[in-house]
């Protein structure tokens, strides 16, 4: 899915996305989902080079690996006597800020925030060390207003945040149809309405937006409100696969505690294998984790299609990350970045070989 046109302005808006506001609190970040729990270290397990490791992720189905891996104790078992602590976030920029500030060590996060963190720090803050998931993004519309893809023109469509992964994908799709939208304001042939995923279902129900390009489970929530899936983003990518969630680590923590990072990656790989072998149990486990984080379970009509749209994997699908960066540049949201070295797949490939599996590629973007 090549970028439809070259960037005409070097706006670097993605790199300038606000990471924190005055909503910072004494206990955490304003957009953090309010959780900082410590799971008990494995009884009698050997402590690794760090007493604790702090991970971050979103309470989304697209983050099924850490949801299930923590819920089932798989991550903690691999860490032995090193204690796992976790924090949930509602937005990628705040998770990147937490990583930069040392509040977390490892995070599950989308490609655009990872690129943002890399470019803002000039390649010094993080590295992508694994993939985690593909898919799980859909354009859902009000069928009373939008019957075809052409009908999207002139309508109000929500994305989660300016410059986030879905926002970039939608702007790229718009441009591919020859429509014009200002990437900063979202105004143009389509009105792009940047709306928090928690708010989007109510906005859709009230009619203030006509549809949304959103990840799961928000997409399935909109369908439950009467929406129709007009487009699955996976249909736009070769082989139907594109990165939606990566694993990133602070370079400082990676240098100081490679054994801990390796253990987390081994837990991630084994969690994904467990999910593949036990999909129904894994779905129930993810739902239990979401209920613990949000206080309520997802009904089956939302959970089932959301879960079916996600594919957990270990391959970071590095070529699609480069493509997504190109799309952000073409949209005018990012100055052309140098992504050389953003990946360090050394430990992941070590884990994969130990599991009898072939290594994965960094698509010439690996650490030299």
N, C-alpha and C positions, 0 to 999 in steps of 0.2 A: 504494500500500500504506500507508494511513494508520495512525498510531499507535493502538493499540487502547484506550488509556485515558490520562488525564492523570497526571502525576507526583504522587505523594502525599508524597514526601520530596525535599528538595533536598539531595542527598548529595554532589554534585560528586566522586564517586569517580573518574570518568574523568579529571578534571583532576588528581587526586592520585595517579594511577598512578605507581609507582616508576620513575624514568627511569634511574637508575644505582644500583649497589650497591657493596659493597666489592670487587667483582670487577674494578674498574677496573685496567688495567695500564698500564705505562709506554708501550706502543706503541699503545694504543687502548682502545676501550670493551669491557666484559666481554661484551656480547652481540653485538659486532661479529664478522663472519665471518672476520676475520683477513686482510684484503686491503687494501693501500693502494698500488696500482700506478700508475705514470705511463706513459701511452702517448706515444710520440715525437711531438713537434709536427710538423705537416705540413711536409715539406721545402720550404724557400723560401717558406713561407706568411707572411703578414703577421700580426704579433702584434697582438692586440687590446689593450684597456685594462688587462688583467691578464696577468701572466706565466703563471699557472696558473688553472684552475678545478677545484674538487674536488666530485665528485658522489658520491652514495650511493644504493644500491638493494639489493634483496633477491635472493638466488639462487633465485628462484621464477619459474615460467612466467608468473605475473601481472605480472612485471616484464620482459616480453619486449622492450620497446622499448630500455631501456638495455643489456640483455644482448646483443641483436643489434646495436644501434647502436655499442657499443664494439667488439664482436668483429669487425664488418665495417669498422671505421674510419670510419663515416659521421659520427659525432659529432666525431671529431678533424679530419676534412677541413673541416668547417664552422668549426672554431675556428682554422684556419690555424696561425700560429706560437704561439698560446696553448696551453699544454700541458694535456691532460686527465689528471686523476688520479681514481682511483675507490676506493671502499671499500664492501664488502658488509656488510650487517647482517642479523641474524636477527629483529629486533623493531622495531616502529615507535617506541616510546618512546626507545630508544637512538639511533635516527637523528635524532629531533627534538632530543634533547639534544646530539648532535654538531652539528646545524645551529645551535642556540643558542650553543654554545661556539665556533663558528667553525671547527670541524674539517672541515666540509663546507660548500659554498656552495649547492648545489642537490641536491634529493633526489626520488626516486620513492618514493611512500609511499601507504598506504591512507587513506581518508577519516577514520576515527575518530582516528588519531594526528594528522592535520592539524588537525582540530577541537580536539583536546586542546592542541596547541601554540599555536593561536590563542587559546584561552580562557585558558590559563595565563599568557600574556604580555599579556593584555588587548589583543590585536590588534597587538602591536608586533614580533613575532618573524619572521613569515613571511607569504608570500602564495602562494596557488595560482595558477600561471601557465599551466597546461595540463592536459588530461586525458592518459591514457595507455592505459588498458585497461578493459574491461567484462567481467563474467562470471567464470567459472572458480571458482565456489564451489558445493559440493554437500554434501548430507546423505547420508553413506554409513553403512550399518548392517550388522550381522550378521544375515543373513536367517533364521538358525536361531532368533533371539530376537525379531526385529521383522519382521513381515510387512506392516504397514500403518502409516500415519501415527499412528493411534490407539495403536498399540503402543509408541510412543516414551514415553508416560507411564509413569513408574516406572523408566525405564532410565537408565543412565549414559552421557552423551553428551559427548564432548570438544569444546572450542573452543580456539583457540591461546593466548588470554590474556584475563584479565578486562578488559572494556571495549574490546577490540580490535574491528575491523570485523565479524568473523564472530561474535564473542561477542554484540555488540549485535543483530545480525540474528537470531541464534537465540533470544535472550531475547524479541525482538519477536514472532517466530513463535509461541513458547510462549504468550505473553500473548494473542495472537490466537485461540488455541484455548481460552482460558478457564482455563488452568493457572496455578498460582502457583509462583514460584521467587524466593528471596531473591537479589537481584543481587550482594550482597557475598560470601556464602558459596557460592552456587550450589546450595543445598539447597532441595528442594521437591518438587513433583509430578514433576519431572524433575531428576536430579542432573547439573548442569553442571560438568564436570571440566576445569579450565583446564590444558592440557597443551601443551608445546612441540611444534610440528609435527614436529620431528626424532624425538620420542619416541612420538608418537601411533601410528604403524604397529606398533611393538612392543607398545604397550599394547592395541591392538586385537587383535593376534595372540594375546596371552596371555589375553584375555578380561576384562581389568580395566576396559575400556570397551566398551560395546555398539554404539557408533557415533561419528560425529564430523561436525560442521559445519565444514568446512575448505576452504581454497583449494587450487588445483592447484600442484604435482603431488601433494600429500599425498592428495587425494581418490582419484586414480587408483592410488596405492600401496595404499590400503585395498581398492580393488576387486581388485587383483592378489592380495591376501591372502584373497580370498573374500568381500569385502563387496559390497553391492548399493546402487546409487544409488537412494535413496528419494525424493529431491527435489533439483531443480536450482534454486538461488536465483533465477536469471533468470526462472523461471516466475512469480515473485511480483511482478515489476515491469512497469509499462506498457511495451509494445514490447519486453520482454525485455532491457532495457538498464539497468544501474546501475553507478555508478562503483566500481571496485575499486582502481584506481591513479591517482593524480594526480602532477603535478610541482609541487613547492614550492621556493621560493627564499627565502633570508634577505633581509629588507627592506634590511639594510645593504648586502649585495652587489648587490642590484637597483639601489639608488640610485647606487652607485659605479660599476657596470660593466654598464649596460643593453645595451651592444653584445655582451658575452660571453653574457649571458642570451639575447639574441636569437639568437645563433649556436647555442647549445645547443638552443633551441626549433626552429630551422630543421633541425638535425640530427635532432631527435625526429620532426618532421613527415615528413621525408624517409625516416627509418627506417621509420615506420609505412607509408608508401607502398611502400617496398621489400618489406616483409613481405607486404603485400596482393598485390603483383605476383609474388612468388616464395615462396609459402607453404612449399613443401617445403625449399627452400634455407634459408629463414629458420628453420624448425624445426631443421634440422641445425646451423645457426649457434648457436641458443639452447642446444642440447644441448652443443655444444662449449664454450660459455661456462660452462655449469653444471659440466661436467667439470673445467674449469680451476679453478673456484672450490671445488668440493667433492671433487675427486679421483676421481670416478667418473661414468660416463655413465648416463643413464636408459634402461632397456630399452624396446623399442618398445611393449610392452603398457601401459606407463605414460606414455611420452612422447606417443604418438599421441592418445589420448583427452584428455590434459591440454591439448595444443596446440589440439585442435579446439574446446575449450570456451571459449577466450579470444578476445576480439575487441579488437585494438589500435585505438585511435582518438585523435583530438586534442581532441574535444569533452569538456570536464570533466563534462558531465551534471550541471550545478550544482543542478538541482531535486532530484536524488536525494541529493545531499549534505545539503541541508536536511532531507529526509525522514529520512535516517540520524541526523542530530542530534536530530530529534524522537523517533525511536525510543529513543535513549539517554536522553533526558529521561524518557520514559514508563516506561522500565525502572528508573528510579531511579539511573542511573549518571552523570547529568550535570545540573547546574543549567542552566536554559534559557539558551543562549548567544546573544549578539548577533553574528551572522555577517556583518553589513554590512561590506563592504570586504575580506572574506577573499580575494576574487578580484581579480587584476589581469591581464586578458586582452589588454591593449593590444599587447604585443609578439607574442603568439600570433596575434592577428588581423592584425597587420601582415604576419607571415610567410604566413599563409593567403591574404591578398589577393595577395601577390607570387607565390604558387603558383597563382593563378587560382581560388581556392576561397572560398566564402562565410564570413563571420565566425561565431563561436559566441557563445552567450549566457552571461552570469553569473547569470541568473535573479534580477536585482535584488540580487545580493550582491557587486557589483563595487565597486572603489575609486571613490570620488566625486571 
